[in-house]
């Protein structure tokens, strides 16, 4: 079983040597997405809530390109730059993630490039 790179113009192009997502069999790993606008490369939003919305738009574009969706997500990993953003992030996340059963989730705190407040990657299946 070979692995296949997934790519779409509707999500930001990777800035290094990695794919937007990789599929092997029915397993799909979406690379960490941030709040970049796919067309301009600019950061969308100044708050963690706004950036989370744009990040989810990018994730959904990659999932769609692979024939999947958030409904097929098994695991979501969230990387926040500030522990004080956890509550606001959760408000945005809860509106965006869809109906139960929800994917498993891990949240960690990291450093990201200037201006970025959140990064999210997703493990999903392709039905």
Secondary structure, 3 states (H helix, E strand, C coil): CCEEEECCCCCCCCCCCCCCEEEECCEEEEEEECCECCCCCCECCCCHHHHHHHHHHHHHHHHHHCCCCHHHEEEEEEEECCHHHHHHHHHHHHHHCCCCCCCEEEEEECCCCCCCCEEEEEEEECC
